[in-house]
């Protein structure tokens, strides 16, 4: 699955990408579930049990969309491992 990147222009910042805010990489539900090797339904059902919040983004008048950062995906994977899922 290809990531759904939400980017800010790194050309406006520093020449060094490590110093620039650069890319805010986020994945939508389907890509996140695929990376975790679980179904979309399972990932959505975990939200009730997660000890952390899944951010959502929406434009005006649009349905909010879940956004999963790489850090959040690692936290979810660790959370699943702790529970033997």
Buried (B, 14 or more C-beta within 10 A) or exposed (E): EEBBEEEEEBEEEEEEEEEBEBEEBBBBBEBBBBBBEBEBEEBEEBEEEEEEEBEEEEEEEEEEBBBBBEEBBEBBBEBBEEEEE
